Amino acid sequence: MERQMMGQDLSGLECVYERPGTLTGTRLHYCPGCGHGVVHRVLMEAVDELGIQEETIGVAPVGCSVFAYNYMNIDMQEAAHGRASAVATAVKRMLPGKYVFSYQGDGDLAAIGTAETIHTANRGENILVLFINNAIYGMTGGQMAPTSLIGMKTTTSPAGRTVETSGYPLKITEMLAMLPGVYYVSRNSVHTPGAVRHLKKAILKSFQFQKEKRGTCFIEVVSNCPSGWKMTPLESNRWMVENMFPLYPPGEIKVPK
Amino acid sequence: MSDLRLMKGNEALAEAAIRAGCKGYFGYPITPQSEILEYLAAEGRERGMVVLQAESEVASINMVYGGAGTGARVMTSSSSPGISLMQEGLSYIAAAELPCLIVNVSRGGPGLGTIQPSQSDYFQSVKGGGHGDYHLLVLAPSSVQEMADFVYDAFDLADKYRTPVLILADGALGQMMEKVAFREYDPADHIVAKPWATTGKPKSRERNVITSLHIEPEMMEQINLRLQDKYRLIAENETRWEHFHTEDAEFLIVAYGLAARIAKGAVEMARAQGIRAGLLRPVTLFPYPTAAIRRLADAVRGVLVVEMNAGQMIEDVRLAVEGRVPVKFYGRMGGIIPAPDEVLGALERMVKEDVAQHEEAY
């Protein structure tokens, strides 16, 4: 098979890494350095490895990843802002033999959709909820999110988030881990190859648990927003490690016994 | 042989939903329609339905979106304040062209209002309700029998046109008990292919995406034009209304739902005292029987609109009549059900005014 990259003929070379078959060829619209593209890829790699492309239905959110369905070559529904887990609930209930996930950002999942998020988890719906937390509203231009850090400057907290005005960053992942319907909770990132590999393992596990009908699997990905944070990609990853990780430490939060 | 039973309107509607092949119900309790959820939680689950009590009406309508997106027949039901909460989701469902059934067993508003019956959700039901240019197909039953019958029709119409269908009832129709016959209906005979449904992408087809997002204005305009074409087609094919003593009528009452039933009594009382009254009852509120009303407006001397609200449908009647004859209104609000003699009184006033004008003219 003839392979080309940037005009170079690559035939004769062994392919060791390529786009997963369940990612469409559509060019990602994400900003340079954004974590979404990596998470999309890892999620679709997991779908490929498990051979479940035909049995997986995804639900996209409103936010930067609103167009997730343009990149994932599976059946997908686009939900209203905050309602992805309610939509995913019904998809799973009507098609209990399929794999269902929702893919949601912090504003979608932890602000406008808090009720849906908590009740989906409390019912122990057999779905995977993927939560991308970059502590800012990216698509609408950098407003404060429920997970924005104290002191964090956004367009709606120009002097920095204060507790007096806006309360505390919402640690919704820890809240959800308390619920008996939630089977597996893992917090990840995608800023190093090791972190990416860990995320993939967490996704693979979650699909396995879903097959076994164990309950809700919840994976947070602490991510960056170079545009919203007004940093270079590298700076944003450093800032994430230094400022986000102390409040949102990566690791396995709820592991089945 | 039809199956004859004595049931509440809410229960009859729920039983018909099971028989119509509804596979998923998502709802939140609210008076005066909680019997639908309760009936389905017992009977529906027993007979294989997914019945989920959601955390809110907001979640319910989005579950209907997700469930309808799998191609299954799904529904929700609520009452006025709950239906208000669903308006965002209804706009998305109409935009994504997802067939489903929504039931509003309406009560008096505004606000928390009352749990007593009302027709004050007419504007919300037929003019859009949520954001954007869309319509629900709206069926307005006026008996427990129709509470059941319209469920089959609603699911068939929803599938036929890929559109959400609303049954707009009221608290009296939901709560009262009447005789109801369940029609012979095998859902297997009514299956419509749904190649657009998200059921998991086989190798044999491209992926299916259910969305209402179209960033490019040219595309969004095309989607809107397609929706408007669909609504026109629905208006051509599916407009329904009922005539009652209109053949020789000099005075026409226009009323729907429970108000139409009360108006029938008034028409009979009027005829007993020599007033040639008739009733046109819109059965579909969208599409609206504009042409049928216009035809009658050419033959009568006045039109009386009777509603259990402050006067909402009267705007559509006036658009149909276009000034041909006087259009008067009689309504009660806040959960009060008008009695037939009140309607008769309004009719008699209209007749008197007509006679006075007539005498003045000559």
Chai-1 contact restraints between the chains, C-beta under 6 A:
chainA,res_idxA,chainB,res_idxB,connection_type,confidence,min_distance_angstrom,max_distance_angstrom,comment,restraint_id
A,E54,B,G200,contact,1.0,0.0,6.0,A-B,restraint_1
A,E54,B,K201,contact,1.0,0.0,6.0,A-B,restraint_2
A,E54,B,P202,contact,1.0,0.0,6.0,A-B,restraint_3
A,E55,B,G200,contact,1.0,0.0,6.0,A-B,restraint_4
A,I57,B,T198,contact,1.0,0.0,6.0,A-B,restraint_5
A,Y69,B,V209,contact,1.0,0.0,6.0,A-B,restraint_6
A,N73,B,R207,contact,1.0,0.0,6.0,A-B,restraint_7
A,I74,B,K201,contact,1.0,0.0,6.0,A-B,restraint_8
A,I74,B,R207,contact,1.0,0.0,6.0,A-B,restraint_9
A,D75,B,T198,contact,1.0,0.0,6.0,A-B,restraint_10
A,D75,B,G200,contact,1.0,0.0,6.0,A-B,restraint_11
A,D75,B,K201,contact,1.0,0.0,6.0,A-B,restraint_12
A,D75,B,R207,contact,1.0,0.0,6.0,A-B,restraint_13
A,D75,B,N208,contact,1.0,0.0,6.0,A-B,restraint_14
A,M76,B,V209,contact,1.0,0.0,6.0,A-B,restraint_15
A,Q77,B,G69,contact,1.0,0.0,6.0,A-B,restraint_16
A,Q77,B,T198,contact,1.0,0.0,6.0,A-B,restraint_17
A,Q77,B,I210,contact,1.0,0.0,6.0,A-B,restraint_18
A,E78,B,T211,contact,1.0,0.0,6.0,A-B,restraint_19
A,E78,B,L213,contact,1.0,0.0,6.0,A-B,restraint_20
A,A80,B,Y92,contact,1.0,0.0,6.0,A-B,restraint_21
A,R83,B,N62,contact,1.0,0.0,6.0,A-B,restraint_22
A,A86,B,A59,contact,1.0,0.0,6.0,A-B,restraint_23
A,A86,B,N62,contact,1.0,0.0,6.0,A-B,restraint_24
A,A86,B,M63,contact,1.0,0.0,6.0,A-B,restraint_25
A,V87,B,N62,contact,1.0,0.0,6.0,A-B,restraint_26
A,V87,B,Y65,contact,1.0,0.0,6.0,A-B,restraint_27
A,V87,B,G66,contact,1.0,0.0,6.0,A-B,restraint_28
A,T89,B,M63,contact,1.0,0.0,6.0,A-B,restraint_29
A,A90,B,M63,contact,1.0,0.0,6.0,A-B,restraint_30
A,A90,B,G66,contact,1.0,0.0,6.0,A-B,restraint_31
A,A90,B,G67,contact,1.0,0.0,6.0,A-B,restraint_32
A,V91,B,G66,contact,1.0,0.0,6.0,A-B,restraint_33
A,V91,B,T70,contact,1.0,0.0,6.0,A-B,restraint_34
A,R93,B,V50,contact,1.0,0.0,6.0,A-B,restraint_35
A,M94,B,G24,contact,1.0,0.0,6.0,A-B,restraint_36
A,M94,B,G67,contact,1.0,0.0,6.0,A-B,restraint_37
A,M94,B,T70,contact,1.0,0.0,6.0,A-B,restraint_38
A,M94,B,A72,contact,1.0,0.0,6.0,A-B,restraint_39
A,L95,B,T70,contact,1.0,0.0,6.0,A-B,restraint_40
A,K98,B,G200,contact,1.0,0.0,6.0,A-B,restraint_41
A,A115,B,E55,contact,1.0,0.0,6.0,A-B,restraint_42
A,E116,B,A59,contact,1.0,0.0,6.0,A-B,restraint_43
A,H119,B,E55,contact,1.0,0.0,6.0,A-B,restraint_44
